[in-house]
Amino acid sequence: MKFTLKGFLPLIIFLALGAALALGLTKDPRLMPSQMIDKPFPEFALTDLYEPDSILTNADMTGQVTLVNVFGSWCVSCNVEHPKLMQLARSGSVDIWGIDWRDEREKGKNWLAARGNPYTRIIFDPDSVLSIDLGVTGAPESFIIDQQGQIRYKHVGIITDDIWDDILWPVIATLEAEG
Amino acid sequence: MKRFVLHVLFGFGLLLQFSTAYAQSQNRSLSEQEIETRARDVGRSLRCVVCQNQSIDESDAPLAGDMRQIVRTQIRAGKSNEDVLDFMQNRYGDYVLLKPPVQRNTYVLWFAPFVILFVFVMWYALVLRRKPQAPVVEPLSNDEREHFNNLTSETSTDKAL
């Protein structure tokens, strides 16, 4: 029996295709690279959750490194994330802004009343105007904004102790040192 | 004189009103029907980012609903379909476009099928053009001839019996 390269061709093609597809399976299609990194935080003019008459804009936000956290009273994972945000707020390591996304004002307020409010200011975004501008796909989602109002990092999902210690805090510390 | 000035001012005021009314009517040339058709058109080429493989036009996800709303608002504001698609692409990346753009990282996706087709057509053409060759017949060696003779004579004797 003669072993020629030609005879092995189908097997080689099969293996190559299999490898390529297997590699594709390991990728999470929900993890999208953020388009917004190093872009200025989008312009917005939305009301404060607690003060329906006062309009918050970018001007209220710039000047310091800020963690912007997208949440909603309907968001189950936000329940899980909430204690970590409370801990961060108590430690005072960073200014945390909230975006109450696709929510009703009363429900949002009640949710925070029951759990505590870790946010300095909360932007009320019932119609996803700012959230779509930010390219948000789900809650919770967090952005790190630098002193100049540029988006420097985006984290999709819950902020766990590990993610805070290994990723978010180093980014914030570097930015604070720069500024 | 004062009265004359007032009249002139009044006239200007009227003119201004007419002109803004005219501008508005120009703007309104985009009928609701048109906005709807274009919005749905754009919606069909935008992926609902939370439901993997649906367009925002066919998705029930709340975020898709909000995206449809924003598409309508932008079209109403006079943006072209391309502007709206660009707006979404700038925020959600190429992923949001159901039809992937032709660019460096999608060349393989777009052109591989044609390359493969071309290769196989060429290969097939080569096979067809190859002239059918007459099989080369080598004469039997002496040993083989003897063996053959033995076999044939055996069968003939078998038959005779």
Interface residues (C-beta under 8 A of the other chain):
Chain A: P29 M32 P33 S34 Q35 M36 R102 D127 S128 V129 S131 I132 D133 L134 G135 T137 G138
Chain B: V49 V50 Q52 P62 L63 D66 M67 Q69 I70 Q89 N90 R91 Y92 G93 Y95
